[in-house]
Amino acid sequence: MRFDFFAEYQGERLATALVVYFGRTATYYYGGSRAIHRNVMAPYLLQFEIMRKAKNLGCCRYDLFGVTPQSEPHDGWTDISVFKRKFGGQELRLVPTLEYIYDPVAYKEWAAIEEE
């Protein structure tokens, strides 16, 4: 099962998340938030509501899908890793994610954008 979650404040969408539920695990695959109205902390409320839904669906694990190792603090994922660590939990080191490239041309275009 896949769900998209949104947090709104005063009629404006501030944060979103894509979460996949499989078995007894809910996995946060991707999300984002806007810079406006940071004071209402929409991403935190969104994660809390996602965890509540996971619990109601019988999940016993919430996977935030990766953090930057603390020994490598200066990459592009540092800020999101700090956010994720604020929820506590246990960090596990697993086999890295493997990608299967279905469309090599589109993948090259995406990789070129990521390098910029």
The first five atom37 places (N, CA, C, CB, O) and aatype in JSON, in Angstrom:
{
  "aatype": [12, 1, 13, 3, 13, 13, 0, 6, 18, 5, 7, 6, 1, 10, 0, 16, 0, 10, 19, 19, 18, 13, 7, 1, 16, 0, 16, 18, 18, 18, 7, 7, 15, 1, 0, 9, 8, 1, 2, 19, 12, 0, 14, 18, 10, 10, 5, 13, 6, 9, 12, 1, 11, 0, 11, 2, 10, 7, 4, 4, 1, 18, 3, 10, 13, 7, 19, 16, 14, 5, 15, 6, 14, 8, 3, 7, 17, 16, 3, 9, 15, 19, 13, 11, 1, 11, 13, 7, 7, 5, 6, 10, 1, 10, 19, 14, 16, 10, 6, 18, 9, 18, 3, 14, 19, 0, 18, 11, 6, 17, 0, 0, 9, 6, 6, 6],
  "atom_mask": [
    [1, 1, 1, 1, 1],
    [1, 1, 1, 1, 1],
    [1, 1, 1, 1, 1],
    [1, 1, 1, 1, 1],
    [1, 1, 1, 1, 1],
    [1, 1, 1, 1, 1],
    [1, 1, 1, 1, 1],
    [1, 1, 1, 1, 1],
    [1, 1, 1, 1, 1],
    [1, 1, 1, 1, 1],
    [1, 1, 1, 0, 1],
    [1, 1, 1, 1, 1],
    [1, 1, 1, 1, 1],
    [1, 1, 1, 1, 1],
    [1, 1, 1, 1, 1],
    [1, 1, 1, 1, 1],
    [1, 1, 1, 1, 1],
    [1, 1, 1, 1, 1],
    [1, 1, 1, 1, 1],
    [1, 1, 1, 1, 1],
    [1, 1, 1, 1, 1],
    [1, 1, 1, 1, 1],
    [1, 1, 1, 0, 1],
    [1, 1, 1, 1, 1],
    [1, 1, 1, 1, 1],
    [1, 1, 1, 1, 1],
    [1, 1, 1, 1, 1],
    [1, 1, 1, 1, 1],
    [1, 1, 1, 1, 1],
    [1, 1, 1, 1, 1],
    [1, 1, 1, 0, 1],
    [1, 1, 1, 0, 1],
    [1, 1, 1, 1, 1],
    [1, 1, 1, 1, 1],
    [1, 1, 1, 1, 1],
    [1, 1, 1, 1, 1],
    [1, 1, 1, 1, 1],
    [1, 1, 1, 1, 1],
    [1, 1, 1, 1, 1],
    [1, 1, 1, 1, 1],
    [1, 1, 1, 1, 1],
    [1, 1, 1, 1, 1],
    [1, 1, 1, 1, 1],
    [1, 1, 1, 1, 1],
    [1, 1, 1, 1, 1],
    [1, 1, 1, 1, 1],
    [1, 1, 1, 1, 1],
    [1, 1, 1, 1, 1],
    [1, 1, 1, 1, 1],
    [1, 1, 1, 1, 1],
    [1, 1, 1, 1, 1],
    [1, 1, 1, 1, 1],
    [1, 1, 1, 1, 1],
    [1, 1, 1, 1, 1],
    [1, 1, 1, 1, 1],
    [1, 1, 1, 1, 1],
    [1, 1, 1, 1, 1],
    [1, 1, 1, 0, 1],
    [1, 1, 1, 1, 1],
    [1, 1, 1, 1, 1],
    [1, 1, 1, 1, 1],
    [1, 1, 1, 1, 1],
    [1, 1, 1, 1, 1],
    [1, 1, 1, 1, 1],
    [1, 1, 1, 1, 1],
    [1, 1, 1, 0, 1],
    [1, 1, 1, 1, 1],
    [1, 1, 1, 1, 1],
    [1, 1, 1, 1, 1],
    [1, 1, 1, 1, 1],
    [1, 1, 1, 1, 1],
    [1, 1, 1, 1, 1],
    [1, 1, 1, 1, 1],
    [1, 1, 1, 1, 1],
    [1, 1, 1, 1, 1],
    [1, 1, 1, 0, 1],
    [1, 1, 1, 1, 1],
    [1, 1, 1, 1, 1],
    [1, 1, 1, 1, 1],
    [1, 1, 1, 1, 1],
    [1, 1, 1, 1, 1],
    [1, 1, 1, 1, 1],
    [1, 1, 1, 1, 1],
    [1, 1, 1, 1, 1],
    [1, 1, 1, 1, 1],
    [1, 1, 1, 1, 1],
    [1, 1, 1, 1, 1],
    [1, 1, 1, 0, 1],
    [1, 1, 1, 0, 1],
    [1, 1, 1, 1, 1],
    [1, 1, 1, 1, 1],
    [1, 1, 1, 1, 1],
    [1, 1, 1, 1, 1],
    [1, 1, 1, 1, 1],
    [1, 1, 1, 1, 1],
    [1, 1, 1, 1, 1],
    [1, 1, 1, 1, 1],
    [1, 1, 1, 1, 1],
    [1, 1, 1, 1, 1],
    [1, 1, 1, 1, 1],
    [1, 1, 1, 1, 1],
    [1, 1, 1, 1, 1],
    [1, 1, 1, 1, 1],
    [1, 1, 1, 1, 1],
    [1, 1, 1, 1, 1],
    [1, 1, 1, 1, 1],
    [1, 1, 1, 1, 1],
    [1, 1, 1, 1, 1],
    [1, 1, 1, 1, 1],
    [1, 1, 1, 1, 1],
    [1, 1, 1, 1, 1],
    [1, 1, 1, 1, 1],
    [1, 1, 1, 1, 1],
    [1, 1, 1, 1, 1],
    [1, 1, 1, 1, 1],
    [1, 1, 1, 1, 1]
  ],
  "atom_positions": [
    [[0.83, -1.17, 0.0], [0.0, 0.0, 0.0], [0.88, 1.24, 0.0], [-0.95, -0.01, 1.2], [1.9, 1.29, 0.69]],
    [[0.49, 2.23, -0.78], [1.22, 3.49, -0.8], [0.25, 4.61, -0.44], [1.87, 3.73, -2.19], [-0.89, 4.64, -0.89]],
    [[0.74, 5.54, 0.37], [-0.05, 6.7, 0.74], [0.78, 7.95, 0.53], [-0.54, 6.6, 2.19], [1.99, 7.96, 0.78]],
    [[0.13, 9.0, 0.09], [0.74, 10.32, 0.04], [0.13, 11.13, 1.17], [0.52, 11.02, -1.37], [-1.09, 11.13, 1.36]],
    [[0.96, 11.81, 1.91], [0.51, 12.62, 3.03], [0.83, 14.09, 2.76], [1.16, 12.15, 4.36], [1.82, 14.41, 2.11]],
    [[-0.03, 14.96, 3.26], [0.17, 16.39, 3.09], [-0.13, 17.11, 4.39], [-0.71, 16.95, 1.95], [-1.06, 16.73, 5.11]],
    [[0.64, 18.14, 4.7], [0.37, 19.0, 5.85], [0.05, 20.38, 5.31], [1.6, 19.03, 6.85], [0.8, 20.94, 4.51]],
    [[-1.06, 20.92, 5.76], [-1.49, 22.24, 5.31], [-1.65, 23.18, 6.5], [-2.8, 22.15, 4.51], [-1.95, 22.75, 7.61]],
    [[-1.46, 24.46, 6.23], [-1.65, 25.49, 7.24], [-2.22, 26.71, 6.54], [-0.3, 25.82, 7.98], [-1.65, 27.2, 5.57]],
    [[-3.34, 27.19, 7.04], [-4.02, 28.35, 6.48], [-4.24, 28.2, 4.97], [-3.22, 29.63, 6.76], [-4.06, 29.14, 4.2]],
    [[-4.62, 26.99, 4.56], [-4.93, 26.73, 3.17], [-3.74, 26.52, 2.25], [0.0, 0.0, 0.0], [-3.91, 26.33, 1.05]],
    [[-2.54, 26.54, 2.8], [-1.34, 26.31, 1.99], [-0.7, 24.98, 2.34], [-0.33, 27.45, 2.18], [-0.55, 24.66, 3.52]],
    [[-0.35, 24.23, 1.34], [0.34, 22.97, 1.56], [1.8, 23.25, 1.9], [0.23, 22.04, 0.32], [2.51, 23.89, 1.13]],
    [[2.23, 22.76, 3.06], [3.59, 23.06, 3.53], [4.54, 21.88, 3.46], [3.52, 23.55, 4.94], [5.75, 22.07, 3.3]],
    [[4.02, 20.66, 3.58], [4.9, 19.49, 3.6], [4.17, 18.31, 2.99], [5.36, 19.16, 5.05], [2.94, 18.24, 3.0]],
    [[4.94, 17.4, 2.47], [4.37, 16.19, 1.86], [5.31, 15.01, 2.11], [4.14, 16.39, 0.34], [6.5, 15.18, 2.36]],
    [[4.75, 13.82, 2.03], [5.55, 12.61, 2.2], [4.91, 11.46, 1.43], [5.7, 12.24, 3.7], [3.69, 11.36, 1.34]],
    [[5.75, 10.61, 0.88], [5.3, 9.38, 0.23], [5.74, 8.23, 1.13], [5.88, 9.24, -1.23], [6.93, 8.08, 1.42]],
    [[4.79, 7.42, 1.55], [5.06, 6.33, 2.49], [4.5, 5.03, 1.92], [4.44, 6.63, 3.89], [3.38, 4.99, 1.4]],
    [[5.29, 3.98, 2.03], [4.87, 2.66, 1.57], [4.73, 1.75, 2.78], [5.88, 2.07, 0.54], [5.61, 1.68, 3.63]],
    [[3.61, 1.06, 2.85], [3.34, 0.1, 3.92], [3.47, -1.29, 3.33], [1.93, 0.33, 4.56], [2.8, -1.62, 2.36]],
    [[4.32, -2.09, 3.93], [4.5, -3.47, 3.47], [4.71, -4.34, 4.69], [5.71, -3.6, 2.47], [5.64, -4.12, 5.48]],
    [[3.85, -5.31, 4.85], [3.93, -6.16, 6.03], [3.71, -5.31, 7.26], [0.0, 0.0, 0.0], [2.73, -4.57, 7.35]],
    [[4.61, -5.42, 8.2], [4.48, -4.66, 9.44], [5.43, -3.47, 9.5], [4.73, -5.56, 10.63], [5.76, -2.98, 10.58]],
    [[5.88, -3.01, 8.31], [6.79, -1.89, 8.23], [6.21, -0.78, 7.36], [8.15, -2.34, 7.68], [5.67, -1.04, 6.29]],
    [[6.31, 0.44, 7.84], [5.98, 1.63, 7.06], [7.3, 2.29, 6.7], [5.02, 2.62, 7.85], [8.13, 2.51, 7.58]],
    [[7.5, 2.61, 5.43], [8.76, 3.2, 4.98], [8.5, 4.56, 4.36], [9.47, 2.28, 3.99], [7.73, 4.68, 3.4]],
    [[9.16, 5.56, 4.9], [9.11, 6.93, 4.38], [10.11, 7.0, 3.24], [9.43, 8.0, 5.5], [11.32, 7.0, 3.47]],
    [[9.61, 7.05, 2.01], [10.51, 7.04, 0.86], [10.96, 8.43, 0.44], [9.84, 6.38, -0.3], [12.11, 8.62, 0.06]],
    [[10.06, 9.37, 0.51], [10.43, 10.69, 0.0], [9.5, 11.73, 0.58], [10.39, 10.73, -1.54], [8.34, 11.44, 0.87]],
    [[9.98, 12.92, 0.74], [9.15, 14.0, 1.24], [9.82, 15.33, 1.02], [0.0, 0.0, 0.0], [10.95, 15.41, 0.55]],
    [[9.11, 16.36, 1.37], [9.67, 17.69, 1.24], [8.81, 18.68, 1.99], [0.0, 0.0, 0.0], [7.69, 18.38, 2.39]],
    [[9.37, 19.86, 2.18], [8.62, 20.92, 2.85], [9.04, 22.26, 2.28], [8.85, 20.89, 4.39], [10.11, 22.41, 1.7]],
    [[8.15, 23.22, 2.46], [8.41, 24.57, 1.99], [9.01, 25.4, 3.11], [7.11, 25.21, 1.46], [8.88, 25.06, 4.29]],
    [[9.66, 26.48, 2.74], [10.31, 27.34, 3.72], [9.33, 28.25, 4.46], [11.36, 28.18, 3.04], [9.65, 28.74, 5.54]],
    [[8.15, 28.48, 3.9], [7.22, 29.39, 4.55], [6.59, 28.72, 5.78], [6.12, 29.84, 3.57], [6.42, 27.51, 5.82]],
    [[6.25, 29.52, 6.75], [5.6, 29.07, 7.98], [6.38, 27.97, 8.71], [4.2, 28.58, 7.67], [5.78, 27.04, 9.25]],
    [[7.69, 28.08, 8.72], [8.51, 27.07, 9.42], [8.13, 26.95, 10.89], [10.0, 27.42, 9.3], [8.28, 25.89, 11.49]],
    [[7.63, 28.05, 11.46], [7.3, 28.07, 12.88], [6.19, 27.1, 13.26], [6.91, 29.45, 13.28], [6.08, 26.74, 14.44]],
    [[5.37, 26.66, 12.31], [4.3, 25.71, 12.65], [4.8, 24.27, 12.63], [3.13, 25.87, 11.69], [4.08, 23.35, 13.03]],
    [[6.02, 24.06, 12.16], [6.69, 22.76, 12.2], [5.88, 21.65, 11.52], [6.97, 22.36, 13.63], [5.75, 20.55, 12.06]],
    [[5.36, 21.95, 10.36], [4.52, 21.01, 9.61], [5.19, 19.65, 9.36], [4.12, 21.62, 8.3], [4.51, 18.63, 9.47]],
    [[6.48, 19.6, 9.01], [7.09, 18.29, 8.77], [7.05, 17.37, 9.99], [8.51, 18.46, 8.32], [6.92, 16.15, 9.84]],
    [[7.16, 17.94, 11.18], [7.13, 17.12, 12.4], [5.73, 16.56, 12.63], [7.57, 17.95, 13.61], [5.57, 15.38, 12.95]],
    [[4.72, 17.41, 12.47], [3.35, 16.93, 12.62], [3.03, 15.87, 11.57], [2.36, 18.09, 12.52], [2.38, 14.87, 11.87]],
    [[3.49, 16.1, 10.35], [3.26, 15.13, 9.28], [3.84, 13.77, 9.65], [3.86, 15.63, 7.96], [3.16, 12.75, 9.51]],
    [[5.09, 13.74, 10.11], [5.71, 12.47, 10.49], [4.96, 11.81, 11.64], [7.18, 12.69, 10.88], [4.77, 10.59, 11.65]],
    [[4.53, 12.59, 12.6], [3.77, 12.06, 13.72], [2.48, 11.39, 13.23], [3.44, 13.17, 14.73], [2.14, 10.3, 13.67]],
    [[1.77, 12.05, 12.32], [0.52, 11.48, 11.79], [0.79, 10.22, 10.96], [-0.22, 12.51, 10.94], [-0.01, 9.28, 10.98]],
    [[1.89, 10.2, 10.25], [2.26, 9.0, 9.48], [2.52, 7.84, 10.44], [3.51, 9.28, 8.6], [2.1, 6.71, 10.18]],
    [[3.21, 8.12, 11.52], [3.49, 7.07, 12.51], [2.2, 6.58, 13.16], [4.45, 7.59, 13.59], [2.04, 5.38, 13.39]],
    [[1.28, 7.48, 13.44], [-0.02, 7.08, 14.01], [-0.78, 6.16, 13.04], [-0.88, 8.32, 14.34], [-1.35, 5.16, 13.46]],
    [[-0.79, 6.5, 11.76], [-1.47, 5.67, 10.76], [-0.81, 4.3, 10.68], [-1.45, 6.36, 9.37], [-1.49, 3.28, 10.61]],
    [[0.52, 4.29, 10.7], [1.25, 3.02, 10.65], [0.85, 2.14, 11.83], [2.77, 3.26, 10.65], [0.61, 0.94, 11.66]],
    [[0.8, 2.72, 13.0], [0.41, 1.95, 14.19], [-1.0, 1.42, 14.05], [0.53, 2.82, 15.46], [-1.27, 0.26, 14.38]],
    [[-1.92, 2.26, 13.55], [-3.31, 1.81, 13.35], [-3.43, 0.7, 12.32], [-4.17, 2.99, 12.93], [-4.36, -0.1, 12.38]],
    [[-2.49, 0.65, 11.37], [-2.49, -0.41, 10.37], [-1.76, -1.67, 10.85], [-1.85, 0.09, 9.1], [-1.66, -2.65, 10.1]],
    [[-1.27, -1.65, 12.08], [-0.61, -2.82, 12.65], [0.89, -2.87, 12.43], [0.0, 0.0, 0.0], [1.52, -3.9, 12.67]],
    [[1.47, -1.77, 11.96], [2.93, -1.74, 11.75], [3.64, -1.65, 13.1], [3.33, -0.55, 10.85], [3.16, -1.01, 14.04]],
    [[4.78, -2.3, 13.17], [5.59, -2.21, 14.38], [6.93, -1.54, 14.11], [5.82, -3.61, 14.97], [7.74, -1.37, 15.03]],
    [[7.17, -1.15, 12.85], [8.41, -0.46, 12.49], [8.09, 0.71, 11.56], [9.41, -1.43, 11.81], [7.22, 0.62, 10.69]],
    [[8.81, 1.81, 11.78], [8.73, 2.97, 10.88], [10.14, 3.24, 10.4], [8.11, 4.24, 11.6], [11.02, 3.63, 11.17]],
    [[10.35, 3.03, 9.13], [11.68, 3.16, 8.52], [11.79, 4.53, 7.86], [11.92, 2.02, 7.47], [11.07, 4.82, 6.9]],
    [[12.69, 5.37, 8.36], [12.89, 6.69, 7.79], [13.82, 6.65, 6.57], [13.46, 7.63, 8.84], [14.16, 7.7, 6.02]],
    [[14.22, 5.48, 6.15], [14.92, 5.24, 4.89], [16.25, 5.97, 4.74], [14.04, 5.62, 3.76], [16.52, 6.6, 3.72]],
    [[17.03, 5.88, 5.77], [18.41, 6.3, 5.62], [18.78, 7.65, 6.19], [0.0, 0.0, 0.0], [18.01, 8.6, 6.15]],
    [[19.98, 7.69, 6.73], [20.59, 8.92, 7.23], [22.06, 8.9, 6.83], [20.43, 9.06, 8.78], [22.65, 7.85, 6.58]],
    [[22.62, 10.08, 6.77], [24.04, 10.21, 6.51], [24.81, 9.72, 7.74], [24.43, 11.67, 6.16], [24.49, 10.14, 8.85]],
    [[25.8, 8.87, 7.57], [26.59, 8.47, 8.74], [27.18, 9.7, 9.43], [27.72, 7.5, 8.33], [27.61, 10.64, 8.77]],
    [[27.19, 9.68, 10.75], [27.68, 10.84, 11.5], [29.16, 11.1, 11.24], [27.45, 10.64, 12.98], [29.64, 12.21, 11.47]],
    [[29.88, 10.11, 10.77], [31.29, 10.3, 10.44], [31.47, 11.03, 9.1], [32.0, 8.95, 10.38], [32.59, 11.41, 8.76]],
    [[30.38, 11.23, 8.36], [30.42, 11.94, 7.07], [29.39, 13.08, 7.09], [30.14, 10.96, 5.88], [28.4, 13.02, 6.36]],
    [[29.62, 14.11, 7.91], [28.57, 15.1, 8.12], [28.4, 16.16, 7.03], [28.83, 15.79, 9.38], [27.5, 17.0, 7.14]],
    [[29.21, 16.16, 6.0], [29.15, 17.27, 5.06], [28.7, 16.85, 3.67], [30.49, 17.94, 4.96], [29.35, 17.19, 2.68]],
    [[27.61, 16.12, 3.58], [27.07, 15.82, 2.26], [25.72, 16.5, 2.13], [26.95, 14.28, 2.04], [25.29, 17.21, 3.04]],
    [[25.06, 16.3, 1.03], [23.79, 16.97, 0.77], [22.63, 16.48, 1.6], [0.0, 0.0, 0.0], [21.54, 17.06, 1.54]],
    [[22.82, 15.43, 2.39], [21.72, 14.85, 3.17], [21.84, 15.14, 4.66], [21.67, 13.36, 2.95], [21.09, 14.59, 5.46]],
    [[22.77, 15.99, 5.03], [23.03, 16.25, 6.45], [21.8, 16.82, 7.16], [24.19, 17.2, 6.6], [21.44, 16.34, 8.23]],
    [[21.17, 17.83, 6.58], [20.03, 18.47, 7.25], [18.86, 17.51, 7.43], [19.58, 19.68, 6.46], [18.26, 17.48, 8.5]],
    [[18.54, 16.72, 6.41], [17.43, 15.77, 6.54], [17.8, 14.68, 7.55], [17.07, 15.13, 5.16], [16.93, 14.16, 8.25]],
    [[19.07, 14.33, 7.62], [19.5, 13.33, 8.6], [19.34, 13.85, 10.02], [20.96, 12.93, 8.35], [18.94, 13.1, 10.91]],
    [[19.63, 15.13, 10.24], [19.43, 15.74, 11.56], [17.94, 15.7, 11.91], [19.96, 17.21, 11.57], [17.58, 15.36, 13.04]],
    [[17.09, 16.04, 10.96], [15.64, 15.99, 11.16], [15.2, 14.58, 11.56], [14.9, 16.44, 9.88], [14.47, 14.41, 12.53]],
    [[15.65, 13.59, 10.82], [15.24, 12.2, 11.08], [15.72, 11.73, 12.45], [15.78, 11.27, 9.99], [15.0, 11.03, 13.16]],
    [[16.93, 12.11, 12.84], [17.47, 11.65, 14.12], [16.7, 12.22, 15.31], [18.94, 12.05, 14.24], [16.73, 11.64, 16.4]],
    [[16.02, 13.32, 15.12], [15.24, 13.91, 16.21], [14.1, 13.01, 16.66], [14.7, 15.25, 15.79], [13.56, 13.2, 17.75]],
    [[13.71, 12.05, 15.84], [12.63, 11.14, 16.21], [13.12, 9.96, 17.03], [11.94, 10.64, 14.97], [12.32, 9.15, 17.49]],
    [[14.43, 9.86, 17.21], [14.97, 8.75, 17.99], [15.03, 7.48, 17.15], [0.0, 0.0, 0.0], [15.1, 7.54, 15.93]],
    [[15.0, 6.38, 17.82], [15.03, 5.1, 17.11], [16.42, 4.53, 17.03], [0.0, 0.0, 0.0], [17.36, 5.0, 17.68]],
    [[16.54, 3.51, 16.23], [17.78, 2.77, 16.1], [18.29, 2.89, 14.67], [17.59, 1.28, 16.48], [17.53, 2.7, 13.72]],
    [[19.56, 3.22, 14.52], [20.17, 3.28, 13.2], [20.77, 1.93, 12.86], [21.24, 4.4, 13.13], [21.55, 1.37, 13.63]],
    [[20.4, 1.42, 11.71], [20.92, 0.14, 11.24], [21.73, 0.37, 9.97], [19.77, -0.87, 10.98], [21.35, 1.18, 9.13]],
    [[22.81, -0.34, 9.85], [23.59, -0.31, 8.6], [23.26, -1.57, 7.82], [25.14, -0.22, 8.88], [23.54, -2.69, 8.26]],
    [[22.65, -1.37, 6.68], [22.23, -2.48, 5.84], [22.98, -2.44, 4.51], [20.72, -2.44, 5.61], [23.75, -1.52, 4.25]],
    [[22.75, -3.43, 3.7], [23.31, -3.46, 2.36], [22.77, -2.24, 1.61], [22.96, -4.79, 1.6], [21.58, -1.96, 1.7]],
    [[23.62, -1.51, 0.89], [23.13, -0.32, 0.17], [22.02, -0.67, -0.82], [24.28, 0.36, -0.56], [21.93, -1.79, -1.33]],
    [[21.18, 0.32, -1.07], [20.11, 0.15, -2.04], [20.71, -0.07, -3.42], [19.16, 1.37, -2.04], [21.66, 0.61, -3.8]],
    [[20.15, -0.99, -4.15], [20.6, -1.25, -5.52], [19.56, -0.7, -6.49], [20.84, -2.77, -5.76], [18.36, -0.78, -6.23]],
    [[20.02, -0.16, -7.59], [19.11, 0.38, -8.59], [19.14, -0.48, -9.83], [19.47, 1.84, -8.93], [20.19, -0.96, -10.25]],
    [[17.96, -0.68, -10.4], [17.88, -1.31, -11.71], [17.43, -0.24, -12.68], [16.9, -2.55, -11.71], [16.37, 0.35, -12.49]],
    [[18.21, 0.02, -13.68], [17.93, 1.11, -14.62], [17.1, 0.57, -15.78], [19.25, 1.76, -15.14], [17.58, -0.22, -16.59]],
    [[15.85, 1.0, -15.84], [14.93, 0.58, -16.89], [15.07, 1.44, -18.14], [13.5, 0.61, -16.39], [14.84, 0.96, -19.25]],
    [[15.44, 2.7, -17.97], [15.53, 3.64, -19.09], [16.88, 4.34, -19.01], [14.34, 4.68, -19.06], [17.01, 5.37, -18.34]],
    [[17.91, 3.8, -19.68], [19.26, 4.35, -19.58], [19.36, 5.82, -20.0], [20.2, 3.52, -20.42], [20.12, 6.58, -19.4]],
    [[18.6, 6.24, -21.0], [18.66, 7.63, -21.46], [18.13, 8.56, -20.37], [17.85, 7.81, -22.78], [18.76, 9.56, -20.04]],
    [[16.97, 8.22, -19.8], [16.39, 9.04, -18.74], [17.31, 9.04, -17.51], [14.99, 8.52, -18.36], [17.44, 10.06, -16.84]],
    [[17.93, 7.91, -17.22], [18.83, 7.83, -16.06], [20.04, 8.75, -16.25], [19.29, 6.38, -15.84], [20.45, 9.42, -15.31]],
    [[20.6, 8.77, -17.46], [21.75, 9.65, -17.73], [21.35, 11.11, -17.56], [22.3, 9.41, -19.14], [22.11, 11.91, -17.01]],
    [[20.16, 11.46, -18.04], [19.68, 12.84, -17.89], [19.53, 13.18, -16.42], [18.33, 13.04, -18.63], [19.95, 14.26, -15.98]],
    [[18.94, 12.29, -15.65], [18.77, 12.52, -14.21], [20.13, 12.64, -13.53], [17.96, 11.38, -13.58], [20.32, 13.55, -12.72]],
    [[21.06, 11.75, -13.84], [22.39, 11.78, -13.22], [23.11, 13.09, -13.52], [23.24, 10.59, -13.71], [23.81, 13.63, -12.66]],
    [[22.95, 13.6, -14.74], [23.6, 14.87, -15.11], [23.03, 16.02, -14.29], [23.41, 15.15, -16.62], [23.76, 16.92, -13.89]],
    [[21.72, 16.0, -14.04], [21.09, 17.05, -13.23], [21.58, 16.95, -11.8], [19.54, 16.93, -13.27], [21.85, 17.98, -11.17]],
    [[21.71, 15.74, -11.27], [22.15, 15.54, -9.89], [23.59, 16.04, -9.68], [22.05, 14.06, -9.51], [23.94, 16.48, -8.58]],
    [[24.42, 15.98, -10.71], [25.82, 16.4, -10.59], [25.98, 17.91, -10.57], [26.64, 15.82, -11.73], [27.01, 18.41, -10.12]],
    [[24.98, 18.64, -11.04], [25.08, 20.1, -11.11], [25.15, 20.74, -9.76], [23.93, 20.67, -11.86], [25.24, 21.97, -9.67]]
  ]
}
